[in-house]
Amino acid sequence: MIGRFATVAELVTRESPETPVHLLRPHRLAEAAAAFVGGFPGDVLFAVKCNAHPLVLETLRRQGVRHFDVASPMEIRRVRETVPDGVMFYHHPAKTPGQIALARDLGVCHYAVDCVAELEKVVAHAGPDVVPMVRLAIPKGSGAVYDLSTKFGAAPEAFVATLRRARALGLAPGVTFHVGSQCLDPEAFRLGIRLACSLLEGAGVDVTLMDIGGGFPAYYRRTRAPALSAFFAVIDQARREWAEPRGIRLLCEPGRALAAEGGSLLARVILRKADAVYLNDGIFGGLTEVYWGKDELSLPFRAISPAGALRTGNPVAVTAYGPTCDGNDRLPYPLELPEDTVNGDFIEFNLIGAYGREMAARYNGMASDAVAVVEADFAGHGEPEGARVIGTGPSFCVARINA
Ligand SMILES: *Cc1c(COP(=O)(O)O)cnc(C)c1O
């Protein structure tokens, strides 16, 4: 942690950092947490993989997020140390015996499984008091940028078989699924809830917990998705229709939507050429996810001079390279940089609070763990106006599900 600053302008004039800095805005994390805790009709877990920084976990806990979705011993230890009363769900469907035993020793009761073999492994190593959360695969085309049902999740037959085996072992299983990350269509959640409930009914298995996963969107430059409240409204309708009559309580486990707006990346221009710019961070560092998400994850950004003033020149599209010697180290889309941007300027990329620092590698000996807290918004009080987040308006949807 290099400190706490009122504005980015204050940070750059005081510190002039030559290596990338991850900026955290705890008040934005708190706002996102309040929106979920107040708006989601059930319990809210935070998916730790998208940002495990202690300040993030503490801030969410203070806003009433008490549950955490974890997937590794490191995440489990981090939550135990940072949020001692946190309730953890080990939602990785393929675990080693040692990982399961460590989770049990640190008080984890809920474990995702997507087949009978993993269920039996969990019971063998965590004991007979576990709550297996059986993960259902969601059919393709659910309106998400990332499909999270190709690697994990049981097809209907295996889903039912795993639930029945859990019952036969005397356990009280729950159900979980994930509609895919950066889901643009609230109907995906209705589809998931309906599919899970109708399979439960067909199988004659009762459950009391249904975790409908993460996938709630962040609003990148090209995102066209309804507001979060529209997602909650659809989910609540589906809950009343399908879950409540069966005595099922909902949970969700957002990562991106809780953390994205709470962080930005302060990169710096190493070298400016007429049609290209070489930055001190790139797709092997804090901008890894942009490589995978391409235009869908086009980040709002602004250029700031070393004196803390916003560059306001006409935008010129340039190729943006990262700092490694690898030719692939290039942003997948051109950066519309103000024409007055020069060597030594800073480029602040917003919405990098989720899947930013966590995904960074250490390629070419280039890595930065530097974190700073900034009190002002990306383009808010005390800051020069910058590129704004768009797409946060009322319902507007590109992807529709043929349900
Ligand atoms: C990644 C992940 C999440 C968080 O997904 P977001 O799209 O960031 O909300 C939640 N649950 C599981 C099991 C995950 O793997």
Ligand as a Chemical Component Dictionary entry (heavy atoms), coordinates in Angstrom:
data_LIG
# 
_chem_comp.id                   LIG 
_chem_comp.type                 NON-POLYMER 
_chem_comp.pdbx_formal_charge   0 
_chem_comp.three_letter_code    LIG 
# 
loop_
_chem_comp_atom.comp_id 
_chem_comp_atom.atom_id 
_chem_comp_atom.alt_atom_id 
_chem_comp_atom.type_symbol 
_chem_comp_atom.charge 
_chem_comp_atom.model_Cartn_x 
_chem_comp_atom.model_Cartn_y 
_chem_comp_atom.model_Cartn_z 
_chem_comp_atom.pdbx_ordinal 
LIG C1 C1 C 0 -15.808 -16.554 -11.118 1  
LIG C2 C2 C 0 -16.910 -17.102 -10.314 2  
LIG C3 C3 C 0 -17.851 -16.241 -9.737  3  
LIG C4 C4 C 0 -17.869 -14.745 -9.974  4  
LIG O1 O1 O 0 -18.332 -14.474 -11.250 5  
LIG P1 P1 P 0 -18.573 -12.955 -11.752 6  
LIG O2 O2 O 0 -18.935 -13.130 -13.171 7  
LIG O3 O3 O 0 -17.316 -12.218 -11.531 8  
LIG O4 O4 O 0 -19.696 -12.401 -10.950 9  
LIG C5 C5 C 0 -18.832 -16.793 -8.929  10 
LIG N1 N1 N 0 -18.887 -18.129 -8.722  11 
LIG C6 C6 C 0 -18.010 -18.990 -9.268  12 
LIG C7 C7 C 0 -18.141 -20.440 -8.980  13 
LIG C8 C8 C 0 -16.997 -18.505 -10.096 14 
LIG O5 O5 O 0 -16.133 -19.361 -10.650 15 
# 
loop_
_chem_comp_bond.comp_id 
_chem_comp_bond.atom_id_1 
_chem_comp_bond.atom_id_2 
_chem_comp_bond.value_order 
_chem_comp_bond.pdbx_ordinal 
LIG C1 C2 SING 1  
LIG C2 C3 SING 2  
LIG C2 C8 DOUB 3  
LIG C3 C4 SING 4  
LIG C3 C5 DOUB 5  
LIG C4 O1 SING 6  
LIG O1 P1 SING 7  
LIG P1 O2 DOUB 8  
LIG P1 O3 SING 9  
LIG P1 O4 SING 10 
LIG C5 N1 SING 11 
LIG N1 C6 DOUB 12 
LIG C6 C7 SING 13 
LIG C6 C8 SING 14 
LIG C8 O5 SING 15 
# 
